[in-house]
């Protein structure tokens, strides 16, 4: 049983790392960059703000110049994925 739980936790951590790896290509390894020189720096944002932004990108109600790019990036994410991704990004200071 412990192996199953540990395996599940490792798989979940790997998935979140993979999800953020896609973000890091534009936002930086610790979300410290303006994506493509245009976005706000998102490191240090509260998880709730990130989650709201990601949901807004997904439904088309949020975003500026990069709105179309971000909509495509978050389209495949579930609500649970968005919540975990927001938690990960908010941990960067």
PyMOL Python script that loads the backbone (N, CA, C, O; Angstrom):
from pymol import cmd

cmd.read_pdbstr("""\
ATOM      1  N   UNK A   1       0.825  -1.198   0.000  1.00  0.00           N
ATOM      2  CA  UNK A   1       0.000   0.000   0.000  1.00  0.00           C
ATOM      3  C   UNK A   1       0.867   1.258   0.000  1.00  0.00           C
ATOM      4  O   UNK A   1       0.575   2.214  -0.718  1.00  0.00           O
ATOM      5  N   UNK A   2       1.941   1.258   0.810  1.00  0.00           N
ATOM      6  CA  UNK A   2       2.822   2.417   0.864  1.00  0.00           C
ATOM      7  C   UNK A   2       3.449   2.685  -0.495  1.00  0.00           C
ATOM      8  O   UNK A   2       3.632   3.839  -0.882  1.00  0.00           O
ATOM      9  N   UNK A   3       3.779   1.621  -1.222  1.00  0.00           N
ATOM     10  CA  UNK A   3       4.390   1.789  -2.545  1.00  0.00           C
ATOM     11  C   UNK A   3       3.414   2.429  -3.518  1.00  0.00           C
ATOM     12  O   UNK A   3       3.806   3.241  -4.356  1.00  0.00           O
ATOM     13  N   UNK A   4       2.148   2.066  -3.409  1.00  0.00           N
ATOM     14  CA  UNK A   4       1.130   2.641  -4.293  1.00  0.00           C
ATOM     15  C   UNK A   4       0.974   4.129  -4.011  1.00  0.00           C
ATOM     16  O   UNK A   4       0.939   4.937  -4.939  1.00  0.00           O
ATOM     17  N   UNK A   5       0.879   4.494  -2.739  1.00  0.00           N
ATOM     18  CA  UNK A   5       0.722   5.897  -2.361  1.00  0.00           C
ATOM     19  C   UNK A   5       1.952   6.691  -2.789  1.00  0.00           C
ATOM     20  O   UNK A   5       1.822   7.770  -3.367  1.00  0.00           O
ATOM     21  N   UNK A   6       3.126   6.173  -2.512  1.00  0.00           N
ATOM     22  CA  UNK A   6       4.359   6.856  -2.885  1.00  0.00           C
ATOM     23  C   UNK A   6       4.445   7.013  -4.402  1.00  0.00           C
ATOM     24  O   UNK A   6       4.823   8.073  -4.901  1.00  0.00           O
ATOM     25  N   UNK A   7       4.099   5.969  -5.122  1.00  0.00           N
ATOM     26  CA  UNK A   7       4.108   6.030  -6.584  1.00  0.00           C
ATOM     27  C   UNK A   7       3.148   7.074  -7.118  1.00  0.00           C
ATOM     28  O   UNK A   7       3.459   7.788  -8.072  1.00  0.00           O
ATOM     29  N   UNK A   8       1.978   7.160  -6.499  1.00  0.00           N
ATOM     30  CA  UNK A   8       0.980   8.149  -6.908  1.00  0.00           C
ATOM     31  C   UNK A   8       1.488   9.566  -6.656  1.00  0.00           C
ATOM     32  O   UNK A   8       1.321  10.450  -7.496  1.00  0.00           O
ATOM     33  N   UNK A   9       2.107   9.777  -5.499  1.00  0.00           N
ATOM     34  CA  UNK A   9       2.656  11.097  -5.176  1.00  0.00           C
ATOM     35  C   UNK A   9       3.768  11.488  -6.141  1.00  0.00           C
ATOM     36  O   UNK A   9       3.834  12.633  -6.588  1.00  0.00           O
ATOM     37  N   UNK A  10       4.626  10.551  -6.456  1.00  0.00           N
ATOM     38  CA  UNK A  10       5.720  10.823  -7.395  1.00  0.00           C
ATOM     39  C   UNK A  10       5.161  11.140  -8.776  1.00  0.00           C
ATOM     40  O   UNK A  10       5.631  12.059  -9.447  1.00  0.00           O
ATOM     41  N   UNK A  11       4.168  10.383  -9.195  1.00  0.00           N
ATOM     42  CA  UNK A  11       3.548  10.633 -10.505  1.00  0.00           C
ATOM     43  C   UNK A  11       2.899  12.016 -10.544  1.00  0.00           C
ATOM     44  O   UNK A  11       3.020  12.729 -11.540  1.00  0.00           O
ATOM     45  N   UNK A  12       2.213  12.396  -9.468  1.00  0.00           N
ATOM     46  CA  UNK A  12       1.568  13.712  -9.417  1.00  0.00           C
ATOM     47  C   UNK A  12       2.607  14.826  -9.450  1.00  0.00           C
ATOM     48  O   UNK A  12       2.427  15.823 -10.149  1.00  0.00           O
ATOM     49  N   UNK A  13       3.689  14.663  -8.701  1.00  0.00           N
ATOM     50  CA  UNK A  13       4.761  15.661  -8.705  1.00  0.00           C
ATOM     51  C   UNK A  13       5.399  15.762 -10.085  1.00  0.00           C
ATOM     52  O   UNK A  13       5.720  16.857 -10.544  1.00  0.00           O
ATOM     53  N   UNK A  14       5.578  14.642 -10.734  1.00  0.00           N
ATOM     54  CA  UNK A  14       6.154  14.643 -12.082  1.00  0.00           C
ATOM     55  C   UNK A  14       5.236  15.354 -13.066  1.00  0.00           C
ATOM     56  O   UNK A  14       5.705  16.090 -13.933  1.00  0.00           O
ATOM     57  N   UNK A  15       3.936  15.137 -12.936  1.00  0.00           N
ATOM     58  CA  UNK A  15       2.972  15.789 -13.813  1.00  0.00           C
ATOM     59  C   UNK A  15       3.012  17.300 -13.622  1.00  0.00           C
ATOM     60  O   UNK A  15       3.018  18.046 -14.601  1.00  0.00           O
ATOM     61  N   UNK A  16       3.040  17.760 -12.372  1.00  0.00           N
ATOM     62  CA  UNK A  16       3.097  19.193 -12.120  1.00  0.00           C
ATOM     63  C   UNK A  16       4.405  19.774 -12.633  1.00  0.00           C
ATOM     64  O   UNK A  16       4.418  20.877 -13.181  1.00  0.00           O
ATOM     65  N   UNK A  17       5.502  19.052 -12.464  1.00  0.00           N
ATOM     66  CA  UNK A  17       6.783  19.515 -12.998  1.00  0.00           C
ATOM     67  C   UNK A  17       6.698  19.619 -14.512  1.00  0.00           C
ATOM     68  O   UNK A  17       7.205  20.575 -15.099  1.00  0.00           O
ATOM     69  N   UNK A  18       6.069  18.654 -15.139  1.00  0.00           N
ATOM     70  CA  UNK A  18       5.913  18.678 -16.594  1.00  0.00           C
ATOM     71  C   UNK A  18       5.022  19.841 -17.010  1.00  0.00           C
ATOM     72  O   UNK A  18       5.321  20.523 -17.990  1.00  0.00           O
ATOM     73  N   UNK A  19       3.928  20.081 -16.279  1.00  0.00           N
ATOM     74  CA  UNK A  19       3.054  21.210 -16.594  1.00  0.00           C
ATOM     75  C   UNK A  19       3.809  22.524 -16.464  1.00  0.00           C
ATOM     76  O   UNK A  19       3.691  23.389 -17.332  1.00  0.00           O
ATOM     77  N   UNK A  20       4.589  22.690 -15.387  1.00  0.00           N
ATOM     78  CA  UNK A  20       5.316  23.945 -15.225  1.00  0.00           C
ATOM     79  C   UNK A  20       6.469  24.057 -16.211  1.00  0.00           C
ATOM     80  O   UNK A  20       6.826  25.168 -16.604  1.00  0.00           O
ATOM     81  N   UNK A  21       7.056  22.950 -16.619  1.00  0.00           N
ATOM     82  CA  UNK A  21       8.149  22.999 -17.596  1.00  0.00           C
ATOM     83  C   UNK A  21       7.684  23.711 -18.859  1.00  0.00           C
ATOM     84  O   UNK A  21       8.446  24.457 -19.474  1.00  0.00           O
ATOM     85  N   UNK A  22       6.458  23.485 -19.237  1.00  0.00           N
ATOM     86  CA  UNK A  22       5.898  24.167 -20.406  1.00  0.00           C
ATOM     87  C   UNK A  22       5.810  25.671 -20.136  1.00  0.00           C
ATOM     88  O   UNK A  22       6.096  26.474 -21.024  1.00  0.00           O
ATOM     89  N   UNK A  23       5.422  26.053 -18.938  1.00  0.00           N
ATOM     90  CA  UNK A  23       5.333  27.471 -18.564  1.00  0.00           C
ATOM     91  C   UNK A  23       6.722  28.106 -18.527  1.00  0.00           C
ATOM     92  O   UNK A  23       6.918  29.237 -18.970  1.00  0.00           O
ATOM     93  N   UNK A  24       7.680  27.349 -17.988  1.00  0.00           N
ATOM     94  CA  UNK A  24       9.038  27.857 -17.793  1.00  0.00           C
ATOM     95  C   UNK A  24       9.713  28.252 -19.094  1.00  0.00           C
ATOM     96  O   UNK A  24      10.601  29.105 -19.095  1.00  0.00           O
ATOM     97  N   UNK A  25       9.309  27.648 -20.192  1.00  0.00           N
ATOM     98  CA  UNK A  25       9.948  27.994 -21.460  1.00  0.00           C
ATOM     99  C   UNK A  25       9.758  29.475 -21.803  1.00  0.00           C
ATOM    100  O   UNK A  25      10.594  30.050 -22.500  1.00  0.00           O
ATOM    101  N   UNK A  26       8.692  30.094 -21.334  1.00  0.00           N
ATOM    102  CA  UNK A  26       8.480  31.533 -21.551  1.00  0.00           C
ATOM    103  C   UNK A  26       8.649  32.351 -20.272  1.00  0.00           C
ATOM    104  O   UNK A  26       9.210  33.446 -20.306  1.00  0.00           O
ATOM    105  N   UNK A  27       8.165  31.820 -19.139  1.00  0.00           N
ATOM    106  CA  UNK A  27       8.153  32.573 -17.884  1.00  0.00           C
ATOM    107  C   UNK A  27       9.422  32.420 -17.052  1.00  0.00           C
ATOM    108  O   UNK A  27       9.597  33.144 -16.072  1.00  0.00           O
ATOM    109  N   UNK A  28      10.315  31.496 -17.417  1.00  0.00           N
ATOM    110  CA  UNK A  28      11.537  31.265 -16.660  1.00  0.00           C
ATOM    111  C   UNK A  28      11.369  30.131 -15.666  1.00  0.00           C
ATOM    112  O   UNK A  28      10.252  29.786 -15.280  1.00  0.00           O
ATOM    113  N   UNK A  29      12.491  29.553 -15.255  1.00  0.00           N
ATOM    114  CA  UNK A  29      12.492  28.378 -14.380  1.00  0.00           C
ATOM    115  C   UNK A  29      11.796  28.620 -13.047  1.00  0.00           C
ATOM    116  O   UNK A  29      11.261  27.687 -12.449  1.00  0.00           O
ATOM    117  N   UNK A  30      11.800  29.860 -12.579  1.00  0.00           N
ATOM    118  CA  UNK A  30      11.147  30.216 -11.315  1.00  0.00           C
ATOM    119  C   UNK A  30      10.091  31.299 -11.537  1.00  0.00           C
ATOM    120  O   UNK A  30       9.786  32.075 -10.632  1.00  0.00           O
ATOM    121  N   UNK A  31       9.537  31.341 -12.748  1.00  0.00           N
ATOM    122  CA  UNK A  31       8.486  32.309 -13.115  1.00  0.00           C
ATOM    123  C   UNK A  31       8.954  33.750 -12.932  1.00  0.00           C
ATOM    124  O   UNK A  31       8.161  34.641 -12.628  1.00  0.00           O
ATOM    125  N   UNK A  32      10.264  33.964 -13.122  1.00  0.00           N
ATOM    126  CA  UNK A  32      10.885  35.258 -12.844  1.00  0.00           C
ATOM    127  C   UNK A  32      10.970  36.185 -14.053  1.00  0.00           C
ATOM    128  O   UNK A  32      11.470  37.303 -13.925  1.00  0.00           O
ATOM    129  N   UNK A  33      10.502  35.761 -15.209  1.00  0.00           N
ATOM    130  CA  UNK A  33      10.633  36.555 -16.434  1.00  0.00           C
ATOM    131  C   UNK A  33       9.283  37.044 -16.943  1.00  0.00           C
ATOM    132  O   UNK A  33       8.236  36.462 -16.659  1.00  0.00           O
ATOM    133  N   UNK A  34       9.344  38.128 -17.700  1.00  0.00           N
ATOM    134  CA  UNK A  34       8.181  38.549 -18.473  1.00  0.00           C
ATOM    135  C   UNK A  34       8.132  37.620 -19.673  1.00  0.00           C
ATOM    136  O   UNK A  34       9.088  37.571 -20.448  1.00  0.00           O
ATOM    137  N   UNK A  35       7.064  36.898 -19.842  1.00  0.00           N
ATOM    138  CA  UNK A  35       6.951  35.957 -20.958  1.00  0.00           C
ATOM    139  C   UNK A  35       7.035  36.717 -22.276  1.00  0.00           C
ATOM    140  O   UNK A  35       6.265  37.644 -22.531  1.00  0.00           O
ATOM    141  N   UNK A  36       7.983  36.305 -23.099  1.00  0.00           N
ATOM    142  CA  UNK A  36       8.226  36.933 -24.400  1.00  0.00           C
ATOM    143  C   UNK A  36       8.382  38.446 -24.279  1.00  0.00           C
ATOM    144  O   UNK A  36       8.118  39.189 -25.224  1.00  0.00           O
ATOM    145  N   UNK A  37       8.817  38.890 -23.089  1.00  0.00           N
ATOM    146  CA  UNK A  37       9.034  40.311 -22.838  1.00  0.00           C
ATOM    147  C   UNK A  37       7.761  41.129 -22.716  1.00  0.00           C
ATOM    148  O   UNK A  37       7.821  42.359 -22.699  1.00  0.00           O
ATOM    149  N   UNK A  38       6.611  40.475 -22.631  1.00  0.00           N
ATOM    150  CA  UNK A  38       5.330  41.193 -22.655  1.00  0.00           C
ATOM    151  C   UNK A  38       4.473  41.028 -21.405  1.00  0.00           C
ATOM    152  O   UNK A  38       3.729  41.944 -21.053  1.00  0.00           O
ATOM    153  N   UNK A  39       4.555  39.893 -20.729  1.00  0.00           N
ATOM    154  CA  UNK A  39       3.648  39.638 -19.606  1.00  0.00           C
ATOM    155  C   UNK A  39       4.180  40.256 -18.319  1.00  0.00           C
ATOM    156  O   UNK A  39       5.280  40.808 -18.284  1.00  0.00           O
ATOM    157  N   UNK A  40       3.395  40.155 -17.287  1.00  0.00           N
ATOM    158  CA  UNK A  40       3.854  40.513 -15.948  1.00  0.00           C
ATOM    159  C   UNK A  40       4.691  39.358 -15.420  1.00  0.00           C
ATOM    160  O   UNK A  40       4.528  38.218 -15.855  1.00  0.00           O
ATOM    161  N   UNK A  41       5.580  39.647 -14.490  1.00  0.00           N
ATOM    162  CA  UNK A  41       6.325  38.593 -13.808  1.00  0.00           C
ATOM    163  C   UNK A  41       5.367  37.969 -12.798  1.00  0.00           C
ATOM    164  O   UNK A  41       4.805  38.669 -11.956  1.00  0.00           O
ATOM    165  N   UNK A  42       5.183  36.653 -12.882  1.00  0.00           N
ATOM    166  CA  UNK A  42       4.170  35.987 -12.055  1.00  0.00           C
ATOM    167  C   UNK A  42       4.727  35.358 -10.786  1.00  0.00           C
ATOM    168  O   UNK A  42       3.957  34.905  -9.938  1.00  0.00           O
ATOM    169  N   UNK A  43       6.050  35.320 -10.636  1.00  0.00           N
ATOM    170  CA  UNK A  43       6.635  34.788  -9.397  1.00  0.00           C
ATOM    171  C   UNK A  43       6.127  35.619  -8.223  1.00  0.00           C
ATOM    172  O   UNK A  43       6.125  36.849  -8.277  1.00  0.00           O
ATOM    173  N   UNK A  44       5.700  34.942  -7.170  1.00  0.00           N
ATOM    174  CA  UNK A  44       5.229  35.626  -5.980  1.00  0.00           C
ATOM    175  C   UNK A  44       3.746  35.971  -5.981  1.00  0.00           C
ATOM    176  O   UNK A  44       3.218  36.428  -4.967  1.00  0.00           O
ATOM    177  N   UNK A  45       3.071  35.760  -7.100  1.00  0.00           N
ATOM    178  CA  UNK A  45       1.626  35.988  -7.107  1.00  0.00           C
ATOM    179  C   UNK A  45       0.962  34.971  -6.185  1.00  0.00           C
ATOM    180  O   UNK A  45       1.420  33.832  -6.099  1.00  0.00           O
ATOM    181  N   UNK A  46      -0.107  35.360  -5.497  1.00  0.00           N
ATOM    182  CA  UNK A  46      -0.849  34.382  -4.695  1.00  0.00           C
ATOM    183  C   UNK A  46      -1.495  33.330  -5.607  1.00  0.00           C
ATOM    184  O   UNK A  46      -1.859  33.623  -6.746  1.00  0.00           O
ATOM    185  N   UNK A  47      -1.628  32.128  -5.100  1.00  0.00           N
ATOM    186  CA  UNK A  47      -2.199  31.025  -5.882  1.00  0.00           C
ATOM    187  C   UNK A  47      -3.581  31.382  -6.425  1.00  0.00           C
ATOM    188  O   UNK A  47      -3.915  31.021  -7.554  1.00  0.00           O
ATOM    189  N   UNK A  48      -4.386  32.086  -5.631  1.00  0.00           N
ATOM    190  CA  UNK A  48      -5.743  32.437  -6.052  1.00  0.00           C
ATOM    191  C   UNK A  48      -5.722  33.333  -7.291  1.00  0.00           C
ATOM    192  O   UNK A  48      -6.542  33.170  -8.195  1.00  0.00           O
ATOM    193  N   UNK A  49      -4.786  34.272  -7.327  1.00  0.00           N
ATOM    194  CA  UNK A  49      -4.675  35.185  -8.470  1.00  0.00           C
ATOM    195  C   UNK A  49      -4.244  34.422  -9.726  1.00  0.00           C
ATOM    196  O   UNK A  49      -4.758  34.666 -10.817  1.00  0.00           O
ATOM    197  N   UNK A  50      -3.305  33.506  -9.559  1.00  0.00           N
ATOM    198  CA  UNK A  50      -2.828  32.701 -10.685  1.00  0.00           C
ATOM    199  C   UNK A  50      -3.954  31.811 -11.196  1.00  0.00           C
ATOM    200  O   UNK A  50      -4.181  31.702 -12.400  1.00  0.00           O
ATOM    201  N   UNK A  51      -4.648  31.184 -10.266  1.00  0.00           N
ATOM    202  CA  UNK A  51      -5.757  30.295 -10.634  1.00  0.00           C
ATOM    203  C   UNK A  51      -6.835  31.065 -11.408  1.00  0.00           C
ATOM    204  O   UNK A  51      -7.343  30.584 -12.421  1.00  0.00           O
ATOM    205  N   UNK A  52      -7.175  32.250 -10.926  1.00  0.00           N
ATOM    206  CA  UNK A  52      -8.182  33.078 -11.601  1.00  0.00           C
ATOM    207  C   UNK A  52      -7.708  33.451 -13.007  1.00  0.00           C
ATOM    208  O   UNK A  52      -8.487  33.405 -13.958  1.00  0.00           O
ATOM    209  N   UNK A  53      -6.433  33.820 -13.138  1.00  0.00           N
ATOM    210  CA  UNK A  53      -5.887  34.180 -14.449  1.00  0.00           C
ATOM    211  C   UNK A  53      -5.919  32.987 -15.399  1.00  0.00           C
ATOM    212  O   UNK A  53      -6.312  33.125 -16.557  1.00  0.00           O
ATOM    213  N   UNK A  54      -5.508  31.818 -14.916  1.00  0.00           N
ATOM    214  CA  UNK A  54      -5.487  30.631 -15.774  1.00  0.00           C
ATOM    215  C   UNK A  54      -6.888  30.235 -16.229  1.00  0.00           C
ATOM    216  O   UNK A  54      -7.088  29.869 -17.387  1.00  0.00           O
ATOM    217  N   UNK A  55      -7.855  30.309 -15.321  1.00  0.00           N
ATOM    218  CA  UNK A  55      -9.248  30.029 -15.711  1.00  0.00           C
ATOM    219  C   UNK A  55      -9.733  31.069 -16.725  1.00  0.00           C
ATOM    220  O   UNK A  55     -10.446  30.739 -17.673  1.00  0.00           O
ATOM    221  N   UNK A  56      -9.339  32.322 -16.516  1.00  0.00           N
ATOM    222  CA  UNK A  56      -9.715  33.381 -17.450  1.00  0.00           C
ATOM    223  C   UNK A  56      -9.113  33.181 -18.832  1.00  0.00           C
ATOM    224  O   UNK A  56      -9.777  33.404 -19.844  1.00  0.00           O
ATOM    225  N   UNK A  57      -7.852  32.758 -18.871  1.00  0.00           N
ATOM    226  CA  UNK A  57      -7.246  32.441 -20.168  1.00  0.00           C
ATOM    227  C   UNK A  57      -8.009  31.297 -20.834  1.00  0.00           C
ATOM    228  O   UNK A  57      -8.264  31.317 -22.038  1.00  0.00           O
ATOM    229  N   UNK A  58      -8.360  30.316 -20.034  1.00  0.00           N
ATOM    230  CA  UNK A  58      -9.042  29.140 -20.579  1.00  0.00           C
ATOM    231  C   UNK A  58     -10.406  29.493 -21.176  1.00  0.00           C
ATOM    232  O   UNK A  58     -10.772  28.991 -22.238  1.00  0.00           O
ATOM    233  N   UNK A  59     -11.159  30.365 -20.484  1.00  0.00           N
ATOM    234  CA  UNK A  59     -12.495  30.705 -20.994  1.00  0.00           C
ATOM    235  C   UNK A  59     -12.504  31.976 -21.854  1.00  0.00           C
ATOM    236  O   UNK A  59     -13.554  32.395 -22.342  1.00  0.00           O
ATOM    237  N   UNK A  60     -11.327  32.583 -22.035  1.00  0.00           N
ATOM    238  CA  UNK A  60     -11.209  33.747 -22.908  1.00  0.00           C
ATOM    239  C   UNK A  60     -11.549  35.080 -22.273  1.00  0.00           C
ATOM    240  O   UNK A  60     -11.614  36.089 -22.974  1.00  0.00           O
ATOM    241  N   UNK A  61     -11.770  35.116 -20.952  1.00  0.00           N
ATOM    242  CA  UNK A  61     -12.172  36.346 -20.279  1.00  0.00           C
ATOM    243  C   UNK A  61     -11.007  37.131 -19.680  1.00  0.00           C
ATOM    244  O   UNK A  61     -11.231  38.164 -19.048  1.00  0.00           O
ATOM    245  N   UNK A  62      -9.776  36.671 -19.860  1.00  0.00           N
ATOM    246  CA  UNK A  62      -8.613  37.311 -19.239  1.00  0.00           C
ATOM    247  C   UNK A  62      -7.478  37.378 -20.246  1.00  0.00           C
ATOM    248  O   UNK A  62      -7.332  36.503 -21.099  1.00  0.00           O
ATOM    249  N   UNK A  63      -6.685  38.419 -20.137  1.00  0.00           N
ATOM    250  CA  UNK A  63      -5.448  38.471 -20.910  1.00  0.00           C
ATOM    251  C   UNK A  63      -5.330  39.668 -21.813  1.00  0.00           C
ATOM    252  O   UNK A  63      -6.310  40.315 -22.182  1.00  0.00           O
ATOM    253  N   UNK A  64      -4.089  39.936 -22.153  1.00  0.00           N
ATOM    254  CA  UNK A  64      -3.776  41.045 -23.039  1.00  0.00           C
ATOM    255  C   UNK A  64      -3.225  40.521 -24.346  1.00  0.00           C
ATOM    256  O   UNK A  64      -3.849  39.706 -25.026  1.00  0.00           O
ATOM    257  N   UNK A  65      -2.038  41.006 -24.684  1.00  0.00           N
ATOM    258  CA  UNK A  65      -1.415  40.694 -25.975  1.00  0.00           C
ATOM    259  C   UNK A  65      -1.206  39.202 -26.209  1.00  0.00           C
ATOM    260  O   UNK A  65      -1.256  38.740 -27.349  1.00  0.00           O
ATOM    261  N   UNK A  66      -0.974  38.454 -25.152  1.00  0.00           N
ATOM    262  CA  UNK A  66      -0.664  37.029 -25.293  1.00  0.00           C
ATOM    263  C   UNK A  66      -1.865  36.125 -25.008  1.00  0.00           C
ATOM    264  O   UNK A  66      -1.712  34.918 -24.822  1.00  0.00           O
ATOM    265  N   UNK A  67      -3.038  36.709 -24.977  1.00  0.00           N
ATOM    266  CA  UNK A  67      -4.257  35.971 -24.644  1.00  0.00           C
ATOM    267  C   UNK A  67      -4.440  34.713 -25.499  1.00  0.00           C
ATOM    268  O   UNK A  67      -4.759  33.649 -24.969  1.00  0.00           O
ATOM    269  N   UNK A  68      -4.245  34.825 -26.790  1.00  0.00           N
ATOM    270  CA  UNK A  68      -4.423  33.680 -27.684  1.00  0.00           C
ATOM    271  C   UNK A  68      -3.426  32.573 -27.419  1.00  0.00           C
ATOM    272  O   UNK A  68      -3.774  31.393 -27.464  1.00  0.00           O
ATOM    273  N   UNK A  69      -2.183  32.949 -27.142  1.00  0.00           N
ATOM    274  CA  UNK A  69      -1.144  31.957 -26.841  1.00  0.00           C
ATOM    275  C   UNK A  69      -1.491  31.223 -25.552  1.00  0.00           C
ATOM    276  O   UNK A  69      -1.429  29.995 -25.491  1.00  0.00           O
ATOM    277  N   UNK A  70      -1.855  31.980 -24.530  1.00  0.00           N
ATOM    278  CA  UNK A  70      -2.150  31.366 -23.232  1.00  0.00           C
ATOM    279  C   UNK A  70      -3.404  30.502 -23.279  1.00  0.00           C
ATOM    280  O   UNK A  70      -3.468  29.473 -22.607  1.00  0.00           O
ATOM    281  N   UNK A  71      -4.390  30.900 -24.054  1.00  0.00           N
ATOM    282  CA  UNK A  71      -5.607  30.085 -24.157  1.00  0.00           C
ATOM    283  C   UNK A  71      -5.252  28.686 -24.640  1.00  0.00           C
ATOM    284  O   UNK A  71      -5.771  27.697 -24.122  1.00  0.00           O
ATOM    285  N   UNK A  72      -4.384  28.599 -25.615  1.00  0.00           N
ATOM    286  CA  UNK A  72      -3.937  27.296 -26.113  1.00  0.00           C
ATOM    287  C   UNK A  72      -3.132  26.518 -25.090  1.00  0.00           C
ATOM    288  O   UNK A  72      -3.204  25.290 -25.037  1.00  0.00           O
ATOM    289  N   UNK A  73      -2.363  27.232 -24.277  1.00  0.00           N
ATOM    290  CA  UNK A  73      -1.525  26.571 -23.281  1.00  0.00           C
ATOM    291  C   UNK A  73      -2.349  25.938 -22.160  1.00  0.00           C
ATOM    292  O   UNK A  73      -1.993  24.872 -21.657  1.00  0.00           O
ATOM    293  N   UNK A  74      -3.434  26.579 -21.772  1.00  0.00           N
ATOM    294  CA  UNK A  74      -4.222  26.078 -20.637  1.00  0.00           C
ATOM    295  C   UNK A  74      -5.424  25.231 -21.051  1.00  0.00           C
ATOM    296  O   UNK A  74      -6.098  24.661 -20.194  1.00  0.00           O
ATOM    297  N   UNK A  75      -5.695  25.143 -22.330  1.00  0.00           N
ATOM    298  CA  UNK A  75      -6.890  24.443 -22.812  1.00  0.00           C
ATOM    299  C   UNK A  75      -6.981  23.006 -22.312  1.00  0.00           C
ATOM    300  O   UNK A  75      -8.077  22.532 -22.010  1.00  0.00           O
ATOM    301  N   UNK A  76      -5.869  22.313 -22.221  1.00  0.00           N
ATOM    302  CA  UNK A  76      -5.874  20.899 -21.834  1.00  0.00           C
ATOM    303  C   UNK A  76      -5.882  20.683 -20.321  1.00  0.00           C
ATOM    304  O   UNK A  76      -6.035  19.552 -19.861  1.00  0.00           O
ATOM    305  N   UNK A  77      -5.720  21.753 -19.546  1.00  0.00           N
ATOM    306  CA  UNK A  77      -5.630  21.612 -18.093  1.00  0.00           C
ATOM    307  C   UNK A  77      -7.007  21.481 -17.452  1.00  0.00           C
ATOM    308  O   UNK A  77      -7.936  22.214 -17.790  1.00  0.00           O
ATOM    309  N   UNK A  78      -7.122  20.541 -16.527  1.00  0.00           N
ATOM    310  CA  UNK A  78      -8.357  20.400 -15.746  1.00  0.00           C
ATOM    311  C   UNK A  78      -8.349  21.440 -14.628  1.00  0.00           C
ATOM    312  O   UNK A  78      -7.334  22.099 -14.399  1.00  0.00           O
ATOM    313  N   UNK A  79      -9.466  21.588 -13.940  1.00  0.00           N
ATOM    314  CA  UNK A  79      -9.526  22.493 -12.791  1.00  0.00           C
ATOM    315  C   UNK A  79      -8.509  22.088 -11.736  1.00  0.00           C
ATOM    316  O   UNK A  79      -7.869  22.947 -11.129  1.00  0.00           O
ATOM    317  N   UNK A  80      -8.353  20.787 -11.512  1.00  0.00           N
ATOM    318  CA  UNK A  80      -7.377  20.297 -10.526  1.00  0.00           C
ATOM    319  C   UNK A  80      -5.955  20.619 -10.976  1.00  0.00           C
ATOM    320  O   UNK A  80      -5.117  20.995 -10.156  1.00  0.00           O
ATOM    321  N   UNK A  81      -5.674  20.473 -12.274  1.00  0.00           N
ATOM    322  CA  UNK A  81      -4.351  20.816 -12.802  1.00  0.00           C
ATOM    323  C   UNK A  81      -4.055  22.295 -12.581  1.00  0.00           C
ATOM    324  O   UNK A  81      -2.954  22.662 -12.172  1.00  0.00           O
ATOM    325  N   UNK A  82      -5.043  23.136 -12.852  1.00  0.00           N
ATOM    326  CA  UNK A  82      -4.876  24.583 -12.686  1.00  0.00           C
ATOM    327  C   UNK A  82      -4.599  24.915 -11.233  1.00  0.00           C
ATOM    328  O   UNK A  82      -3.724  25.729 -10.938  1.00  0.00           O
ATOM    329  N   UNK A  83      -5.329  24.300 -10.328  1.00  0.00           N
ATOM    330  CA  UNK A  83      -5.135  24.537  -8.895  1.00  0.00           C
ATOM    331  C   UNK A  83      -3.714  24.161  -8.475  1.00  0.00           C
ATOM    332  O   UNK A  83      -3.054  24.928  -7.773  1.00  0.00           O
ATOM    333  N   UNK A  84      -3.246  23.009  -8.891  1.00  0.00           N
ATOM    334  CA  UNK A  84      -1.894  22.557  -8.538  1.00  0.00           C
ATOM    335  C   UNK A  84      -0.822  23.415  -9.200  1.00  0.00           C
ATOM    336  O   UNK A  84       0.194  23.724  -8.577  1.00  0.00           O
ATOM    337  N   UNK A  85      -1.033  23.796 -10.431  1.00  0.00           N
ATOM    338  CA  UNK A  85      -0.080  24.639 -11.140  1.00  0.00           C
ATOM    339  C   UNK A  85       0.014  26.007 -10.466  1.00  0.00           C
ATOM    340  O   UNK A  85       1.108  26.550 -10.311  1.00  0.00           O
ATOM    341  N   UNK A  86      -1.117  26.558 -10.070  1.00  0.00           N
ATOM    342  CA  UNK A  86      -1.133  27.840  -9.358  1.00  0.00           C
ATOM    343  C   UNK A  86      -0.381  27.730  -8.039  1.00  0.00           C
ATOM    344  O   UNK A  86       0.356  28.642  -7.663  1.00  0.00           O
ATOM    345  N   UNK A  87      -0.562  26.631  -7.347  1.00  0.00           N
ATOM    346  CA  UNK A  87       0.147  26.399  -6.082  1.00  0.00           C
ATOM    347  C   UNK A  87       1.654  26.343  -6.322  1.00  0.00           C
ATOM    348  O   UNK A  87       2.430  26.915  -5.556  1.00  0.00           O
ATOM    349  N   UNK A  88       2.065  25.655  -7.382  1.00  0.00           N
ATOM    350  CA  UNK A  88       3.483  25.553  -7.714  1.00  0.00           C
ATOM    351  C   UNK A  88       4.065  26.924  -8.035  1.00  0.00           C
ATOM    352  O   UNK A  88       5.101  27.302  -7.489  1.00  0.00           O
ATOM    353  N   UNK A  89       3.410  27.665  -8.909  1.00  0.00           N
ATOM    354  CA  UNK A  89       3.923  28.976  -9.322  1.00  0.00           C
ATOM    355  C   UNK A  89       3.966  29.939  -8.143  1.00  0.00           C
ATOM    356  O   UNK A  89       4.912  30.716  -8.020  1.00  0.00           O
ATOM    357  N   UNK A  90       2.963  29.902  -7.277  1.00  0.00           N
ATOM    358  CA  UNK A  90       2.927  30.820  -6.130  1.00  0.00           C
ATOM    359  C   UNK A  90       4.040  30.539  -5.130  1.00  0.00           C
ATOM    360  O   UNK A  90       4.358  31.393  -4.303  1.00  0.00           O
ATOM    361  N   UNK A  91       4.629  29.362  -5.195  1.00  0.00           N
ATOM    362  CA  UNK A  91       5.722  29.034  -4.268  1.00  0.00           C
ATOM    363  C   UNK A  91       7.038  29.693  -4.672  1.00  0.00           C
ATOM    364  O   UNK A  91       7.976  29.737  -3.876  1.00  0.00           O
ATOM    365  N   UNK A  92       7.118  30.204  -5.896  1.00  0.00           N
ATOM    366  CA  UNK A  92       8.333  30.886  -6.348  1.00  0.00           C
ATOM    367  C   UNK A  92       8.307  32.322  -5.855  1.00  0.00           C
ATOM    368  O   UNK A  92       7.330  33.043  -6.058  1.00  0.00           O
ATOM    369  N   UNK A  93       9.373  32.725  -5.217  1.00  0.00           N
ATOM    370  CA  UNK A  93       9.434  34.092  -4.664  1.00  0.00           C
ATOM    371  C   UNK A  93      10.522  34.897  -5.323  1.00  0.00           C
ATOM    372  O   UNK A  93      10.717  36.064  -4.984  1.00  0.00           O
TER     373      UNK A  93
END
""", "prot")
cmd.dss("prot")
cmd.show_as("cartoon", "prot")
cmd.util.cbc("prot")
cmd.orient("prot")
